[in-house]
Amino acid sequence: MSAKTTEILDWEPPMPPTNLIFDDDEPLETNRHRIAMNTLIRSLQQAWRDRIPLHCLCI
């Protein structure tokens, strides 16, 4: 093996930082936001209910 190939094989990705902020005590979604998301999901399900699933088209 060449030196470049050995260098590539020995490479390891750097570790991600461990001191990132992950919680600021505020909820990510309000109740109003969740209701809006549910409404959107239900409306898309109704709009797409008559579509043929893609897995049925594969032969």
DSSP file (Angstrom, degrees, kcal/mol; ACC not computed):
  #  RESIDUE AA STRUCTURE BP1 BP2  ACC     N-H-->O    O-->H-N    N-H-->O    O-->H-N    TCO  KAPPA ALPHA  PHI   PSI    X-CA   Y-CA   Z-CA
    1    1 A M              0   0    0      0, 0.0     2,-0.1     0, 0.0     0, 0.0   0.000 360.0 360.0 360.0 148.6    0.0    0.0    0.0
    2    2 A S     >  -     0   0    0      1,-0.1     4,-2.1     4,-0.0     5,-0.2  -0.370 360.0-108.6 -81.2 167.8    1.1    3.5   -0.6
    3    3 A A  H  > S+     0   0    0      1,-0.2     4,-2.1     2,-0.2     5,-0.1   0.859 119.9  53.9 -64.3 -35.2    1.6    6.0    2.1
    4    4 A K  H  > S+     0   0    0      2,-0.2     4,-2.1     1,-0.2    -1,-0.2   0.906 107.9  49.1 -67.4 -40.9   -1.6    7.9    1.0
    5    5 A T  H  > S+     0   0    0      2,-0.2     4,-2.3     1,-0.2    -2,-0.2   0.912 111.8  48.9 -64.1 -42.9   -3.7    4.7    1.2
    6    6 A T  H  X S+     0   0    0     -4,-2.1     4,-1.8     1,-0.2    -1,-0.2   0.891 109.5  52.9 -62.9 -39.5   -2.4    4.0    4.7
    7    7 A E  H  < S+     0   0    0     -4,-2.1     4,-0.5     1,-0.2    -1,-0.2   0.896 110.1  47.7 -63.6 -40.5   -3.1    7.6    5.7
    8    8 A I  H >< S+     0   0    0     -4,-2.1     3,-0.9     1,-0.2    -2,-0.2   0.905 111.2  50.3 -66.9 -42.4   -6.7    7.3    4.5
    9    9 A L  H 3< S+     0   0    0     -4,-2.3    -1,-0.2     1,-0.2    -2,-0.2   0.817 110.3  50.5 -66.9 -30.2   -7.3    3.9    6.3
   10   10 A D  T 3< S+     0   0    0     -4,-1.8    -1,-0.2    -5,-0.2    -2,-0.2   0.530  85.7 113.5 -85.2  -6.5   -5.9    5.3    9.6
   11   11 A W    <   -     0   0    0     -3,-0.9    -3,-0.0    -4,-0.5    -4,-0.0  -0.438  43.6-174.0 -71.1 136.6   -8.2    8.4    9.5
   12   12 A E        -     0   0    0     -2,-0.1     3,-0.1     3,-0.0    -2,-0.0  -0.985  29.4-108.8-127.2 141.6  -10.9    8.7   12.2
   13   13 A P        -     0   0    0      0, 0.0     2,-0.1     0, 0.0     0, 0.0  -0.351  41.7-101.8 -67.1 149.3  -13.6   11.4   12.3
   14   14 A P        -     0   0    0      0, 0.0     0, 0.0     0, 0.0     0, 0.0  -0.374  39.3-103.3 -69.1 150.8  -13.2   13.9   15.1
   15   15 A M        -     0   0    0      1,-0.1     3,-0.1    -3,-0.1    -3,-0.0  -0.507  38.5-113.9 -71.6 140.1  -15.4   13.6   18.1
   16   16 A P        -     0   0    0      0, 0.0    -1,-0.1     0, 0.0     2,-0.0  -0.351  41.7 -87.8 -70.8 157.5  -18.3   16.0   18.2
   17   17 A P        -     0   0    0      0, 0.0     3,-0.3     0, 0.0     0, 0.0  -0.351  31.2-160.1 -65.3 146.3  -18.3   18.6   21.0
   18   18 A T  S    S+     0   0    0      1,-0.2    -3,-0.0    -3,-0.1     0, 0.0   0.442  78.4  71.9-105.9  -2.6  -19.9   17.5   24.2
   19   19 A N        +     0   0    0      2,-0.1     2,-0.2     3,-0.0    -1,-0.2   0.037  66.0 133.3-103.9  27.2  -20.6   21.0   25.7
   20   20 A L        -     0   0    0     -3,-0.3     2,-0.4     1,-0.1     0, 0.0  -0.493  62.8-111.0 -78.1 146.9  -23.5   21.9   23.4
   21   21 A I        +     0   0    0     -2,-0.2     3,-0.1     1,-0.1    -1,-0.1  -0.628  41.8 166.6 -75.7 129.1  -26.7   23.4   24.8
   22   22 A F        +     0   0    0     -2,-0.4     2,-0.3     1,-0.3    -1,-0.1   0.464  60.6  34.9-122.7  -6.0  -29.5   20.9   24.4
   23   23 A D        +     0   0    0      1,-0.1    -1,-0.3     2,-0.0     0, 0.0  -0.944  39.9 174.1-154.0 127.4  -32.2   22.3   26.7
   24   24 A D        -     0   0    0     -2,-0.3    -1,-0.1     2,-0.3    -3,-0.0   0.118  60.1-107.6-116.8  19.8  -33.3   25.9   27.5
   25   25 A D  S    S+     0   0    0      1,-0.2    -2,-0.0     0, 0.0     0, 0.0   0.560  86.1 116.4  67.3  11.0  -36.4   24.8   29.6
   26   26 A E  S    S-     0   0    0      2,-0.0    -2,-0.3     0, 0.0    -1,-0.2  -0.921  71.2-115.6-107.1 134.2  -38.7   26.0   26.8
   27   27 A P        -     0   0    0      0, 0.0     3,-0.1     0, 0.0    -4,-0.0  -0.397  15.5-136.4 -66.0 144.6  -40.9   23.4   25.1
   28   28 A L  S    S+     0   0    0      1,-0.1     2,-0.4    -2,-0.1    -2,-0.0   0.812  87.7  35.0 -71.7 -29.4  -40.2   23.0   21.4
   29   29 A E  S    S-     0   0    0      4,-0.0     2,-0.2     3,-0.0    -1,-0.1  -0.981  71.9-144.9-129.4 137.1  -43.8   23.0   20.4
   30   30 A T     >  -     0   0    0     -2,-0.4     4,-2.2     1,-0.1     5,-0.2  -0.506  35.1-107.3 -86.4 167.0  -46.8   24.8   21.9
   31   31 A N  H  > S+     0   0    0      1,-0.2     4,-2.3     2,-0.2     5,-0.2   0.891 122.3  53.8 -61.2 -39.1  -50.2   23.2   22.0
   32   32 A R  H  > S+     0   0    0      1,-0.2     4,-2.1     2,-0.2    -1,-0.2   0.906 107.9  49.7 -62.4 -41.8  -51.4   25.5   19.2
   33   33 A H  H  > S+     0   0    0      2,-0.2     4,-2.3     1,-0.2    -1,-0.2   0.908 110.4  50.0 -63.7 -42.4  -48.4   24.4   17.0
   34   34 A R  H  X S+     0   0    0     -4,-2.2     4,-2.5     2,-0.2    -2,-0.2   0.894 109.4  51.2 -64.7 -40.2  -49.1   20.7   17.6
   35   35 A I  H  X S+     0   0    0     -4,-2.3     4,-2.3     2,-0.2    -1,-0.2   0.910 110.3  49.9 -62.2 -41.9  -52.8   21.2   16.7
   36   36 A A  H  X S+     0   0    0     -4,-2.1     4,-2.2     2,-0.2    -2,-0.2   0.898 110.6  49.7 -63.3 -40.7  -51.7   22.9   13.4
   37   37 A M  H  X S+     0   0    0     -4,-2.3     4,-2.5     2,-0.2    -2,-0.2   0.917 110.8  49.3 -64.7 -42.7  -49.3   20.0   12.7
   38   38 A N  H  X S+     0   0    0     -4,-2.5     4,-2.6     2,-0.2    -2,-0.2   0.895 110.2  51.4 -63.1 -39.8  -52.1   17.5   13.3
   39   39 A T  H  X S+     0   0    0     -4,-2.3     4,-2.4     2,-0.2    -2,-0.2   0.922 111.1  47.7 -62.9 -44.3  -54.5   19.4   11.0
   40   40 A L  H  X S+     0   0    0     -4,-2.2     4,-2.3     2,-0.2    -2,-0.2   0.923 111.9  49.5 -62.5 -44.5  -51.9   19.5    8.2
   41   41 A I  H  X S+     0   0    0     -4,-2.5     4,-2.2     1,-0.2    -2,-0.2   0.927 112.7  47.1 -61.2 -45.8  -51.1   15.8    8.6
   42   42 A R  H  X S+     0   0    0     -4,-2.6     4,-2.1     1,-0.2    -1,-0.2   0.892 111.2  50.8 -64.9 -39.2  -54.8   14.9    8.5
   43   43 A S  H  X S+     0   0    0     -4,-2.4     4,-2.3     2,-0.2    -1,-0.2   0.887 111.1  48.5 -67.3 -37.3  -55.5   17.1    5.5
   44   44 A L  H  X S+     0   0    0     -4,-2.3     4,-2.2     2,-0.2    -2,-0.2   0.901 109.5  52.7 -67.4 -39.6  -52.6   15.5    3.6
   45   45 A Q  H  X S+     0   0    0     -4,-2.2     4,-0.5     1,-0.2    -2,-0.2   0.903 112.1  45.6 -61.9 -40.2  -53.8   12.0    4.4
   46   46 A Q  H >< S+     0   0    0     -4,-2.1     3,-0.7     1,-0.2     4,-0.3   0.897 112.8  50.1 -69.0 -39.8  -57.3   12.9    3.1
   47   47 A A  H 3< S+     0   0    0     -4,-2.3     3,-0.3     1,-0.2    -2,-0.2   0.845 118.5  38.6 -66.7 -32.7  -55.9   14.5   -0.1
   48   48 A W  H >< S+     0   0    0     -4,-2.2     3,-1.6     1,-0.2    -1,-0.2   0.380  84.2 102.1 -99.0   3.5  -53.6   11.5   -0.8
   49   49 A R  T << S+     0   0    0     -3,-0.7    -1,-0.2    -4,-0.5    -2,-0.1   0.774  83.1  48.6 -63.8 -26.2  -56.1    8.7    0.2
   50   50 A D  T 3  S+     0   0    0     -3,-0.3    -1,-0.3    -4,-0.3     2,-0.1   0.450  87.4 109.7 -93.5   0.0  -57.0    7.8   -3.4
   51   51 A R  S <  S-     0   0    0     -3,-1.6    -3,-0.0     1,-0.1     3,-0.0  -0.443  74.3-117.3 -73.7 148.3  -53.4    7.6   -4.6
   52   52 A I        -     0   0    0     -2,-0.1     5,-0.1     1,-0.1    -1,-0.1  -0.753  35.6-113.7 -83.2 126.5  -51.9    4.3   -5.6
   53   53 A P    >>  -     0   0    0      0, 0.0     3,-1.4     0, 0.0     4,-0.6  -0.308  18.6-125.3 -61.2 144.5  -48.9    3.5   -3.3
   54   54 A L  H >> S+     0   0    0      1,-0.3     3,-1.2     2,-0.2     4,-0.8   0.831 108.1  63.3 -60.8 -33.8  -45.6    3.4   -5.1
   55   55 A H  H 34 S+     0   0    0      1,-0.3    -1,-0.3     2,-0.2     3,-0.1   0.729  98.2  57.5 -68.0 -17.7  -44.8   -0.1   -3.8
   56   56 A C  H <4 S+     0   0    0     -3,-1.4    -1,-0.3     1,-0.2    -2,-0.2   0.699 100.6  57.4 -80.7 -19.2  -47.8   -1.3   -5.8
   57   57 A L  H << S+     0   0    0     -3,-1.2     2,-0.4    -4,-0.6    -2,-0.2   0.682  85.4  94.1 -84.2 -17.9  -46.4    0.0   -9.0
   58   58 A C     <        0   0    0     -4,-0.8    -3,-0.0     1,-0.1     0, 0.0  -0.595 360.0 360.0 -79.1 130.1  -43.2   -2.0   -8.8
   59   59 A I              0   0    0     -2,-0.4    -1,-0.1     0, 0.0    -4,-0.0   0.377 360.0 360.0-115.2 360.0  -43.3   -5.2  -10.6
